[in-house]
Amino acid sequence: MIQPKRARLHLSLAQRIVLINFLGWVFIYADRTILNPVMPEIQRSFGLNHAELGLISSVFF
C-alpha cells in the first residue's frame, strides 16, 4: 500500500525567527490587552495596593 506523503512546512532559519518573534509579540499584546481592564477587579478581590498591583503587572510582562 502506498502511503501519501504528508505536506511539511519547510521554513528557513530566518523565517522561524520571524515567526517566533511574531508569536511572542502576539502573546505580549494579548497579555496587556486582557490584564489592564481586569486590574481594578483583581485589586478589589485581593485587597491589593497600587504597588502590589504594579508588581503583578510587571511579572506578567
PDB file of N, H, CA, C and O in Angstrom:
ATOM      1  N   MET A   1       0.839  -1.165   0.000  1.00  0.00           N
ATOM      2  CA  MET A   1       0.000   0.000   0.000  1.00  0.00           C
ATOM      3  C   MET A   1       0.893   1.239   0.000  1.00  0.00           C
ATOM      4  O   MET A   1       1.868   1.303   0.749  1.00  0.00           O
ATOM      5  N   ILE A   2       0.569   2.202  -0.823  1.00  0.00           N
ATOM      6  H   ILE A   2      -0.223   2.150  -1.431  1.00  0.00           H
ATOM      7  CA  ILE A   2       1.359   3.431  -0.932  1.00  0.00           C
ATOM      8  C   ILE A   2       0.837   4.445   0.073  1.00  0.00           C
ATOM      9  O   ILE A   2      -0.349   4.770   0.109  1.00  0.00           O
ATOM     10  N   GLN A   3       1.762   4.929   0.881  1.00  0.00           N
ATOM     11  H   GLN A   3       2.726   4.664   0.851  1.00  0.00           H
ATOM     12  CA  GLN A   3       1.419   5.942   1.879  1.00  0.00           C
ATOM     13  C   GLN A   3       1.514   7.325   1.241  1.00  0.00           C
ATOM     14  O   GLN A   3       2.517   7.640   0.600  1.00  0.00           O
ATOM     15  N   PRO A   4       0.495   8.146   1.405  1.00  0.00           N
ATOM     16  CA  PRO A   4       0.601   9.509   0.858  1.00  0.00           C
ATOM     17  C   PRO A   4       1.606  10.315   1.673  1.00  0.00           C
ATOM     18  O   PRO A   4       1.688  10.187   2.894  1.00  0.00           O
ATOM     19  N   LYS A   5       2.360  11.142   0.975  1.00  0.00           N
ATOM     20  H   LYS A   5       2.293  11.246  -0.018  1.00  0.00           H
ATOM     21  CA  LYS A   5       3.329  11.991   1.665  1.00  0.00           C
ATOM     22  C   LYS A   5       2.593  13.119   2.369  1.00  0.00           C
ATOM     23  O   LYS A   5       1.662  13.719   1.832  1.00  0.00           O
ATOM     24  N   ARG A   6       3.037  13.383   3.576  1.00  0.00           N
ATOM     25  H   ARG A   6       3.793  12.896   4.013  1.00  0.00           H
ATOM     26  CA  ARG A   6       2.449  14.482   4.324  1.00  0.00           C
ATOM     27  C   ARG A   6       3.097  15.788   3.888  1.00  0.00           C
ATOM     28  O   ARG A   6       4.306  15.874   3.678  1.00  0.00           O
ATOM     29  N   ALA A   7       2.263  16.780   3.763  1.00  0.00           N
ATOM     30  H   ALA A   7       1.281  16.710   3.934  1.00  0.00           H
ATOM     31  CA  ALA A   7       2.788  18.093   3.404  1.00  0.00           C
ATOM     32  C   ALA A   7       3.491  18.675   4.631  1.00  0.00           C
ATOM     33  O   ALA A   7       2.892  18.796   5.700  1.00  0.00           O
ATOM     34  N   ARG A   8       4.736  19.027   4.469  1.00  0.00           N
ATOM     35  H   ARG A   8       5.222  18.929   3.601  1.00  0.00           H
ATOM     36  CA  ARG A   8       5.501  19.613   5.573  1.00  0.00           C
ATOM     37  C   ARG A   8       5.840  21.046   5.229  1.00  0.00           C
ATOM     38  O   ARG A   8       6.135  21.390   4.084  1.00  0.00           O
ATOM     39  N   LEU A   9       5.788  21.843   6.231  1.00  0.00           N
ATOM     40  H   LEU A   9       5.548  21.563   7.160  1.00  0.00           H
ATOM     41  CA  LEU A   9       6.121  23.249   6.064  1.00  0.00           C
ATOM     42  C   LEU A   9       7.613  23.415   6.326  1.00  0.00           C
ATOM     43  O   LEU A   9       8.075  23.236   7.454  1.00  0.00           O
ATOM     44  N   HIS A  10       8.350  23.751   5.305  1.00  0.00           N
ATOM     45  H   HIS A  10       7.975  23.897   4.389  1.00  0.00           H
ATOM     46  CA  HIS A  10       9.788  23.935   5.440  1.00  0.00           C
ATOM     47  C   HIS A  10      10.077  25.430   5.549  1.00  0.00           C
ATOM     48  O   HIS A  10       9.839  26.197   4.616  1.00  0.00           O
ATOM     49  N   LEU A  11      10.587  25.816   6.690  1.00  0.00           N
ATOM     50  H   LEU A  11      10.780  25.193   7.448  1.00  0.00           H
ATOM     51  CA  LEU A  11      10.913  27.215   6.916  1.00  0.00           C
ATOM     52  C   LEU A  11      12.414  27.375   7.098  1.00  0.00           C
ATOM     53  O   LEU A  11      13.073  26.542   7.720  1.00  0.00           O
ATOM     54  N   SER A  12      12.933  28.446   6.553  1.00  0.00           N
ATOM     55  H   SER A  12      12.398  29.123   6.048  1.00  0.00           H
ATOM     56  CA  SER A  12      14.346  28.741   6.766  1.00  0.00           C
ATOM     57  C   SER A  12      14.536  29.243   8.192  1.00  0.00           C
ATOM     58  O   SER A  12      13.561  29.528   8.887  1.00  0.00           O
ATOM     59  N   LEU A  13      15.768  29.349   8.620  1.00  0.00           N
ATOM     60  H   LEU A  13      16.560  29.117   8.056  1.00  0.00           H
ATOM     61  CA  LEU A  13      16.066  29.825   9.966  1.00  0.00           C
ATOM     62  C   LEU A  13      15.526  31.240  10.172  1.00  0.00           C
ATOM     63  O   LEU A  13      14.957  31.538  11.223  1.00  0.00           O
ATOM     64  N   ALA A  14      15.698  32.098   9.197  1.00  0.00           N
ATOM     65  H   ALA A  14      16.160  31.856   8.343  1.00  0.00           H
ATOM     66  CA  ALA A  14      15.208  33.475   9.309  1.00  0.00           C
ATOM     67  C   ALA A  14      13.687  33.501   9.441  1.00  0.00           C
ATOM     68  O   ALA A  14      13.147  34.281  10.225  1.00  0.00           O
ATOM     69  N   GLN A  15      13.001  32.665   8.690  1.00  0.00           N
ATOM     70  H   GLN A  15      13.440  32.031   8.052  1.00  0.00           H
ATOM     71  CA  GLN A  15      11.544  32.619   8.776  1.00  0.00           C
ATOM     72  C   GLN A  15      11.085  32.092  10.132  1.00  0.00           C
ATOM     73  O   GLN A  15      10.080  32.556  10.669  1.00  0.00           O
ATOM     74  N   ARG A  16      11.812  31.128  10.685  1.00  0.00           N
ATOM     75  H   ARG A  16      12.629  30.751  10.248  1.00  0.00           H
ATOM     76  CA  ARG A  16      11.475  30.605  12.009  1.00  0.00           C
ATOM     77  C   ARG A  16      11.652  31.679  13.080  1.00  0.00           C
ATOM     78  O   ARG A  16      10.823  31.810  13.980  1.00  0.00           O
ATOM     79  N   ILE A  17      12.729  32.440  12.977  1.00  0.00           N
ATOM     80  H   ILE A  17      13.403  32.334  12.246  1.00  0.00           H
ATOM     81  CA  ILE A  17      12.986  33.508  13.946  1.00  0.00           C
ATOM     82  C   ILE A  17      11.885  34.561  13.864  1.00  0.00           C
ATOM     83  O   ILE A  17      11.392  35.023  14.893  1.00  0.00           O
ATOM     84  N   VAL A  18      11.502  34.939  12.665  1.00  0.00           N
ATOM     85  H   VAL A  18      11.902  34.564  11.829  1.00  0.00           H
ATOM     86  CA  VAL A  18      10.437  35.921  12.488  1.00  0.00           C
ATOM     87  C   VAL A  18       9.126  35.372  13.046  1.00  0.00           C
ATOM     88  O   VAL A  18       8.387  36.109  13.699  1.00  0.00           O
ATOM     89  N   LEU A  19       8.826  34.121  12.810  1.00  0.00           N
ATOM     90  H   LEU A  19       9.426  33.522  12.279  1.00  0.00           H
ATOM     91  CA  LEU A  19       7.598  33.513  13.311  1.00  0.00           C
ATOM     92  C   LEU A  19       7.581  33.469  14.840  1.00  0.00           C
ATOM     93  O   LEU A  19       6.562  33.779  15.457  1.00  0.00           O
ATOM     94  N   ILE A  20       8.696  33.089  15.446  1.00  0.00           N
ATOM     95  H   ILE A  20       9.524  32.837  14.944  1.00  0.00           H
ATOM     96  CA  ILE A  20       8.777  33.043  16.912  1.00  0.00           C
ATOM     97  C   ILE A  20       8.619  34.441  17.500  1.00  0.00           C
ATOM     98  O   ILE A  20       7.915  34.618  18.494  1.00  0.00           O
ATOM     99  N   ASN A  21       9.264  35.428  16.900  1.00  0.00           N
ATOM    100  H   ASN A  21       9.837  35.284  16.093  1.00  0.00           H
ATOM    101  CA  ASN A  21       9.126  36.810  17.383  1.00  0.00           C
ATOM    102  C   ASN A  21       7.695  37.308  17.228  1.00  0.00           C
ATOM    103  O   ASN A  21       7.172  37.991  18.108  1.00  0.00           O
ATOM    104  N   PHE A  22       7.071  36.969  16.123  1.00  0.00           N
ATOM    105  H   PHE A  22       7.496  36.414  15.408  1.00  0.00           H
ATOM    106  CA  PHE A  22       5.689  37.378  15.895  1.00  0.00           C
ATOM    107  C   PHE A  22       4.758  36.763  16.938  1.00  0.00           C
ATOM    108  O   PHE A  22       3.907  37.459  17.492  1.00  0.00           O
ATOM    109  N   LEU A  23       4.911  35.473  17.211  1.00  0.00           N
ATOM    110  H   LEU A  23       5.602  34.908  16.760  1.00  0.00           H
ATOM    111  CA  LEU A  23       4.075  34.817  18.214  1.00  0.00           C
ATOM    112  C   LEU A  23       4.308  35.397  19.603  1.00  0.00           C
ATOM    113  O   LEU A  23       3.367  35.532  20.386  1.00  0.00           O
ATOM    114  N   GLY A  24       5.560  35.743  19.916  1.00  0.00           N
ATOM    115  H   GLY A  24       6.324  35.633  19.280  1.00  0.00           H
ATOM    116  CA  GLY A  24       5.852  36.388  21.183  1.00  0.00           C
ATOM    117  C   GLY A  24       5.194  37.749  21.279  1.00  0.00           C
ATOM    118  O   GLY A  24       4.667  38.109  22.332  1.00  0.00           O
ATOM    119  N   TRP A  25       5.215  38.512  20.193  1.00  0.00           N
ATOM    120  H   TRP A  25       5.643  38.220  19.337  1.00  0.00           H
ATOM    121  CA  TRP A  25       4.578  39.820  20.179  1.00  0.00           C
ATOM    122  C   TRP A  25       3.074  39.675  20.380  1.00  0.00           C
ATOM    123  O   TRP A  25       2.474  40.457  21.118  1.00  0.00           O
ATOM    124  N   VAL A  26       2.458  38.691  19.736  1.00  0.00           N
ATOM    125  H   VAL A  26       2.945  38.056  19.137  1.00  0.00           H
ATOM    126  CA  VAL A  26       1.020  38.456  19.892  1.00  0.00           C
ATOM    127  C   VAL A  26       0.702  38.130  21.347  1.00  0.00           C
ATOM    128  O   VAL A  26      -0.292  38.622  21.882  1.00  0.00           O
ATOM    129  N   PHE A  27       1.528  37.309  21.998  1.00  0.00           N
ATOM    130  H   PHE A  27       2.336  36.909  21.563  1.00  0.00           H
ATOM    131  CA  PHE A  27       1.307  36.958  23.401  1.00  0.00           C
ATOM    132  C   PHE A  27       1.406  38.190  24.295  1.00  0.00           C
ATOM    133  O   PHE A  27       0.568  38.381  25.175  1.00  0.00           O
ATOM    134  N   ILE A  28       2.414  39.023  24.082  1.00  0.00           N
ATOM    135  H   ILE A  28       3.095  38.868  23.366  1.00  0.00           H
ATOM    136  CA  ILE A  28       2.593  40.230  24.890  1.00  0.00           C
ATOM    137  C   ILE A  28       1.420  41.189  24.680  1.00  0.00           C
ATOM    138  O   ILE A  28       0.920  41.775  25.641  1.00  0.00           O
ATOM    139  N   TYR A  29       0.985  41.352  23.443  1.00  0.00           N
ATOM    140  H   TYR A  29       1.391  40.876  22.663  1.00  0.00           H
ATOM    141  CA  TYR A  29      -0.142  42.243  23.152  1.00  0.00           C
ATOM    142  C   TYR A  29      -1.415  41.735  23.830  1.00  0.00           C
ATOM    143  O   TYR A  29      -2.154  42.510  24.435  1.00  0.00           O
ATOM    144  N   ALA A  30      -1.663  40.435  23.725  1.00  0.00           N
ATOM    145  H   ALA A  30      -1.062  39.805  23.234  1.00  0.00           H
ATOM    146  CA  ALA A  30      -2.856  39.859  24.350  1.00  0.00           C
ATOM    147  C   ALA A  30      -2.789  40.009  25.865  1.00  0.00           C
ATOM    148  O   ALA A  30      -3.801  40.296  26.506  1.00  0.00           O
ATOM    149  N   ASP A  31      -1.616  39.820  26.435  1.00  0.00           N
ATOM    150  H   ASP A  31      -0.794  39.587  25.914  1.00  0.00           H
ATOM    151  CA  ASP A  31      -1.448  39.942  27.876  1.00  0.00           C
ATOM    152  C   ASP A  31      -1.767  41.360  28.334  1.00  0.00           C
ATOM    153  O   ASP A  31      -2.485  41.547  29.316  1.00  0.00           O
ATOM    154  N   ARG A  32      -1.249  42.345  27.643  1.00  0.00           N
ATOM    155  H   ARG A  32      -0.666  42.194  26.845  1.00  0.00           H
ATOM    156  CA  ARG A  32      -1.515  43.742  28.010  1.00  0.00           C
ATOM    157  C   ARG A  32      -2.982  44.092  27.823  1.00  0.00           C
ATOM    158  O   ARG A  32      -3.567  44.802  28.642  1.00  0.00           O
ATOM    159  N   THR A  33      -3.572  43.597  26.753  1.00  0.00           N
ATOM    160  H   THR A  33      -3.097  43.021  26.088  1.00  0.00           H
ATOM    161  CA  THR A  33      -4.952  43.920  26.439  1.00  0.00           C
ATOM    162  C   THR A  33      -5.913  43.290  27.433  1.00  0.00           C
ATOM    163  O   THR A  33      -6.909  43.911  27.805  1.00  0.00           O
ATOM    164  N   ILE A  34      -5.637  42.080  27.866  1.00  0.00           N
ATOM    165  H   ILE A  34      -4.828  41.575  27.564  1.00  0.00           H
ATOM    166  CA  ILE A  34      -6.537  41.370  28.762  1.00  0.00           C
ATOM    167  C   ILE A  34      -6.333  41.802  30.212  1.00  0.00           C
ATOM    168  O   ILE A  34      -7.304  41.937  30.956  1.00  0.00           O
ATOM    169  N   LEU A  35      -5.092  42.019  30.619  1.00  0.00           N
ATOM    170  H   LEU A  35      -4.304  41.909  30.014  1.00  0.00           H
ATOM    171  CA  LEU A  35      -4.809  42.288  32.030  1.00  0.00           C
ATOM    172  C   LEU A  35      -5.255  43.677  32.472  1.00  0.00           C
ATOM    173  O   LEU A  35      -5.769  43.818  33.581  1.00  0.00           O
ATOM    174  N   ASN A  36      -5.080  44.694  31.658  1.00  0.00           N
ATOM    175  H   ASN A  36      -4.662  44.580  30.757  1.00  0.00           H
ATOM    176  CA  ASN A  36      -5.387  46.061  32.083  1.00  0.00           C
ATOM    177  C   ASN A  36      -6.849  46.288  32.467  1.00  0.00           C
ATOM    178  O   ASN A  36      -7.092  46.916  33.498  1.00  0.00           O
ATOM    179  N   PRO A  37      -7.824  45.822  31.712  1.00  0.00           N
ATOM    180  CA  PRO A  37      -9.209  46.072  32.117  1.00  0.00           C
ATOM    181  C   PRO A  37      -9.624  45.329  33.393  1.00  0.00           C
ATOM    182  O   PRO A  37     -10.539  45.777  34.085  1.00  0.00           O
ATOM    183  N   VAL A  38      -8.983  44.224  33.715  1.00  0.00           N
ATOM    184  H   VAL A  38      -8.239  43.861  33.153  1.00  0.00           H
ATOM    185  CA  VAL A  38      -9.383  43.466  34.901  1.00  0.00           C
ATOM    186  C   VAL A  38      -8.571  43.828  36.145  1.00  0.00           C
ATOM    187  O   VAL A  38      -8.834  43.291  37.222  1.00  0.00           O
ATOM    188  N   MET A  39      -7.598  44.720  36.022  1.00  0.00           N
ATOM    189  H   MET A  39      -7.385  45.156  35.148  1.00  0.00           H
ATOM    190  CA  MET A  39      -6.780  45.091  37.175  1.00  0.00           C
ATOM    191  C   MET A  39      -7.585  45.670  38.344  1.00  0.00           C
ATOM    192  O   MET A  39      -7.315  45.306  39.489  1.00  0.00           O
ATOM    193  N   PRO A  40      -8.556  46.551  38.107  1.00  0.00           N
ATOM    194  CA  PRO A  40      -9.333  47.043  39.258  1.00  0.00           C
ATOM    195  C   PRO A  40     -10.077  45.919  39.996  1.00  0.00           C
ATOM    196  O   PRO A  40     -10.181  45.941  41.222  1.00  0.00           O
ATOM    197  N   GLU A  41     -10.582  44.958  39.258  1.00  0.00           N
ATOM    198  H   GLU A  41     -10.498  44.940  38.261  1.00  0.00           H
ATOM    199  CA  GLU A  41     -11.281  43.831  39.891  1.00  0.00           C
ATOM    200  C   GLU A  41     -10.310  42.961  40.685  1.00  0.00           C
ATOM    201  O   GLU A  41     -10.639  42.496  41.776  1.00  0.00           O
ATOM    202  N   ILE A  42      -9.126  42.745  40.142  1.00  0.00           N
ATOM    203  H   ILE A  42      -8.859  43.123  39.256  1.00  0.00           H
ATOM    204  CA  ILE A  42      -8.094  41.991  40.873  1.00  0.00           C
ATOM    205  C   ILE A  42      -7.720  42.736  42.149  1.00  0.00           C
ATOM    206  O   ILE A  42      -7.547  42.127  43.205  1.00  0.00           O
ATOM    207  N   GLN A  43      -7.597  44.054  42.046  1.00  0.00           N
ATOM    208  H   GLN A  43      -7.737  44.549  41.188  1.00  0.00           H
ATOM    209  CA  GLN A  43      -7.233  44.868  43.212  1.00  0.00           C
ATOM    210  C   GLN A  43      -8.300  44.767  44.304  1.00  0.00           C
ATOM    211  O   GLN A  43      -7.975  44.629  45.483  1.00  0.00           O
ATOM    212  N   ARG A  44      -9.564  44.836  43.912  1.00  0.00           N
ATOM    213  H   ARG A  44      -9.829  44.948  42.955  1.00  0.00           H
ATOM    214  CA  ARG A  44     -10.648  44.730  44.894  1.00  0.00           C
ATOM    215  C   ARG A  44     -10.739  43.324  45.488  1.00  0.00           C
ATOM    216  O   ARG A  44     -10.934  43.171  46.693  1.00  0.00           O
ATOM    217  N   SER A  45     -10.600  42.309  44.654  1.00  0.00           N
ATOM    218  H   SER A  45     -10.442  42.434  43.674  1.00  0.00           H
ATOM    219  CA  SER A  45     -10.761  40.925  45.115  1.00  0.00           C
ATOM    220  C   SER A  45      -9.708  40.531  46.138  1.00  0.00           C
ATOM    221  O   SER A  45     -10.015  39.861  47.124  1.00  0.00           O
ATOM    222  N   PHE A  46      -8.464  40.945  45.905  1.00  0.00           N
ATOM    223  H   PHE A  46      -8.214  41.489  45.104  1.00  0.00           H
ATOM    224  CA  PHE A  46      -7.374  40.526  46.777  1.00  0.00           C
ATOM    225  C   PHE A  46      -6.929  41.614  47.751  1.00  0.00           C
ATOM    226  O   PHE A  46      -6.010  41.395  48.539  1.00  0.00           O
ATOM    227  N   GLY A  47      -7.564  42.776  47.707  1.00  0.00           N
ATOM    228  H   GLY A  47      -8.311  42.954  47.066  1.00  0.00           H
ATOM    229  CA  GLY A  47      -7.210  43.862  48.617  1.00  0.00           C
ATOM    230  C   GLY A  47      -5.785  44.359  48.424  1.00  0.00           C
ATOM    231  O   GLY A  47      -5.063  44.566  49.399  1.00  0.00           O
ATOM    232  N   LEU A  48      -5.380  44.551  47.192  1.00  0.00           N
ATOM    233  H   LEU A  48      -5.967  44.383  46.399  1.00  0.00           H
ATOM    234  CA  LEU A  48      -4.013  44.971  46.884  1.00  0.00           C
ATOM    235  C   LEU A  48      -3.915  46.486  46.815  1.00  0.00           C
ATOM    236  O   LEU A  48      -4.874  47.168  46.452  1.00  0.00           O
ATOM    237  N   ASN A  49      -2.731  47.010  47.173  1.00  0.00           N
ATOM    238  H   ASN A  49      -1.952  46.456  47.468  1.00  0.00           H
ATOM    239  CA  ASN A  49      -2.492  48.435  46.961  1.00  0.00           C
ATOM    240  C   ASN A  49      -1.890  48.621  45.565  1.00  0.00           C
ATOM    241  O   ASN A  49      -1.683  47.654  44.832  1.00  0.00           O
ATOM    242  N   HIS A  50      -1.618  49.864  45.217  1.00  0.00           N
ATOM    243  H   HIS A  50      -1.786  50.649  45.812  1.00  0.00           H
ATOM    244  CA  HIS A  50      -1.142  50.145  43.854  1.00  0.00           C
ATOM    245  C   HIS A  50       0.230  49.535  43.582  1.00  0.00           C
ATOM    246  O   HIS A  50       0.500  49.091  42.466  1.00  0.00           O
ATOM    247  N   ALA A  51       1.090  49.510  44.584  1.00  0.00           N
ATOM    248  H   ALA A  51       0.870  49.870  45.491  1.00  0.00           H
ATOM    249  CA  ALA A  51       2.432  48.930  44.393  1.00  0.00           C
ATOM    250  C   ALA A  51       2.343  47.433  44.118  1.00  0.00           C
ATOM    251  O   ALA A  51       3.039  46.916  43.243  1.00  0.00           O
ATOM    252  N   GLU A  52       1.496  46.745  44.857  1.00  0.00           N
ATOM    253  H   GLU A  52       0.931  47.164  45.567  1.00  0.00           H
ATOM    254  CA  GLU A  52       1.343  45.305  44.650  1.00  0.00           C
ATOM    255  C   GLU A  52       0.702  45.005  43.297  1.00  0.00           C
ATOM    256  O   GLU A  52       1.056  44.030  42.634  1.00  0.00           O
ATOM    257  N   LEU A  53      -0.233  45.843  42.899  1.00  0.00           N
ATOM    258  H   LEU A  53      -0.521  46.635  43.437  1.00  0.00           H
ATOM    259  CA  LEU A  53      -0.858  45.680  41.592  1.00  0.00           C
ATOM    260  C   LEU A  53       0.169  45.908  40.478  1.00  0.00           C
ATOM    261  O   LEU A  53       0.159  45.202  39.470  1.00  0.00           O
ATOM    262  N   GLY A  54       1.043  46.880  40.660  1.00  0.00           N
ATOM    263  H   GLY A  54       1.051  47.453  41.480  1.00  0.00           H
ATOM    264  CA  GLY A  54       2.112  47.114  39.693  1.00  0.00           C
ATOM    265  C   GLY A  54       3.070  45.942  39.612  1.00  0.00           C
ATOM    266  O   GLY A  54       3.567  45.611  38.536  1.00  0.00           O
ATOM    267  N   LEU A  55       3.327  45.316  40.751  1.00  0.00           N
ATOM    268  H   LEU A  55       2.923  45.585  41.625  1.00  0.00           H
ATOM    269  CA  LEU A  55       4.195  44.129  40.761  1.00  0.00           C
ATOM    270  C   LEU A  55       3.579  42.998  39.945  1.00  0.00           C
ATOM    271  O   LEU A  55       4.281  42.305  39.208  1.00  0.00           O
ATOM    272  N   ILE A  56       2.267  42.811  40.078  1.00  0.00           N
ATOM    273  H   ILE A  56       1.697  43.374  40.677  1.00  0.00           H
ATOM    274  CA  ILE A  56       1.586  41.777  39.294  1.00  0.00           C
ATOM    275  C   ILE A  56       1.748  42.065  37.810  1.00  0.00           C
ATOM    276  O   ILE A  56       2.045  41.165  37.023  1.00  0.00           O
ATOM    277  N   SER A  57       1.554  43.315  37.434  1.00  0.00           N
ATOM    278  H   SER A  57       1.313  44.046  38.073  1.00  0.00           H
ATOM    279  CA  SER A  57       1.640  43.629  36.012  1.00  0.00           C
ATOM    280  C   SER A  57       3.080  43.497  35.507  1.00  0.00           C
ATOM    281  O   SER A  57       3.282  43.158  34.340  1.00  0.00           O
ATOM    282  N   SER A  58       4.069  43.749  36.336  1.00  0.00           N
ATOM    283  H   SER A  58       3.905  44.023  37.283  1.00  0.00           H
ATOM    284  CA  SER A  58       5.460  43.596  35.881  1.00  0.00           C
ATOM    285  C   SER A  58       5.838  42.131  35.746  1.00  0.00           C
ATOM    286  O   SER A  58       6.685  41.793  34.919  1.00  0.00           O
ATOM    287  N   VAL A  59       5.236  41.255  36.533  1.00  0.00           N
ATOM    288  H   VAL A  59       4.548  41.529  37.205  1.00  0.00           H
ATOM    289  CA  VAL A  59       5.512  39.826  36.414  1.00  0.00           C
ATOM    290  C   VAL A  59       4.945  39.281  35.118  1.00  0.00           C
ATOM    291  O   VAL A  59       5.573  38.438  34.478  1.00  0.00           O
ATOM    292  N   PHE A  60       3.758  39.751  34.714  1.00  0.00           N
ATOM    293  H   PHE A  60       3.248  40.437  35.234  1.00  0.00           H
ATOM    294  CA  PHE A  60       3.139  39.239  33.511  1.00  0.00           C
ATOM    295  C   PHE A  60       3.797  39.787  32.249  1.00  0.00           C
ATOM    296  O   PHE A  60       3.653  39.199  31.177  1.00  0.00           O
ATOM    297  N   PHE A  61       4.514  40.900  32.358  1.00  0.00           N
ATOM    298  H   PHE A  61       4.630  41.377  33.229  1.00  0.00           H
ATOM    299  CA  PHE A  61       5.187  41.429  31.171  1.00  0.00           C
ATOM    300  C   PHE A  61       6.551  40.828  31.105  1.00  0.00           C
ATOM    301  O   PHE A  61       7.313  41.124  30.185  1.00  0.00           O
TER     302      PHE A  61
END
